[in-house]
Amino acid sequence: MYVKTINFDNQPEFLASEKYVNFTTTVSNEGITPDELGRKIVPAGSILDVNGNIVNDGTAAGILFTSIDVTYGPQPGALMFEGYVLEQRLPVAPSEEAKTALKEIKFR
């Protein structure tokens, strides 16, 4: 019998409220570094631009709602455009430019 153990990292919930608005987006696989298993995972809470690339500047369009595996190419995902977020729980602290661009997202 062959048994393989795979450990997945969990991250804390970043939503501060049950009220939010998501839209469908395509998450890019460009510039994503593979993990030790060779998988390219874009973590939930990543700030994305309109092209689905991870950014942290004035081109920010939203926050990725769930983690997306882009190992085999760009994949669909949910991008949060409006809502309340616990800033300290995001994988990367948003810059002031990103916060300004994400005017419908309230950071707490």
N, C-alpha and C positions, 0 to 999 in steps of 0.2 A: 504494500500500500504506500502510496506517495502522499505526503502531507506537506503543505507549504503554508507557513504562517506569514500573513501580511499585516503589518501594523499601519493604521491610518491615524493621522494627526487630527484632533478635534480642536476647534477654536471656539471661543465664547461668542454668544449671540451679540450682535452689534446693534440690533434694533432697540430703540428706546420707546416705541409705541406700536400698537397694532395697526395704526393708520399709515399706509404707504401706497405709492403708485409705481408699478413696474411696467416696462415695455420690453418687447422682444428685441434682442440684438444678436449680432454675430460676434463671438469672442475670438480674437485673433490668436494664432499660435506663434506669431513672430516675437522673437526675443525672450521666449520662455525657456528657462533652463530645466532640463529633465532632472527628476529626483533620482535616488539610488536604485529605483526599479525601472528607470528609463521612461517614466510617465511625466508628461507635462501638465501640471495642474495649475490653473489660475484660481487663487483662493477667493472665497467669498469675502466681500468688503474691499476688494481692489477697486481703485478708481480708474474708469475707462473713458476713452474719448469716443467720438462717433464711429470710428473705424474699428473699435473693439480692442485697441491697444492699451496697455497699462500706462497711465500718465499720473503726474502729480503737479499739474500746472493749470493755466487758464483755459486749456482745451478740454478740460474735464466735462463729460456729458452725464455721468451717473456713477452709481456704485453697484458692482456686481452682487447680486442677491444670494446666489449659491455658488459653490465651487464648481468649476467646469474642467473636464479633462479634454485637452486639446492635443493629445499625443498624435492623433492621426489627422490633424488639420483643424481649421476653424470649425467651431461648434456653436449652436444656438444657446442662448442664455437669457436670463432675466436681468434687466438693468433698472435699478431703482432711480427714479427721477424726482420723487417727492416723498418726504417722510422725516422721521426723527431718528437720529443715529447717535450711539455712544462712541464718541470720537476715539477714546483710549482703547477701544476694543477692535479697531480696524487694524489690518495687518501692517499698514504704513500710515503714519500720521499725515493727514492732508495738509498741504501747504496753504498759505493764505490765498494764493491765486486760485487754487482748486476750490476752496470754500466759496470764494466770490463767484466762480463759474457755476457752482452747484447751488444756485440761489433758492431753489425749492426744497433743499435738504437742510434741515436744522440740526446743527451739531451741538451736543450736550457734553 
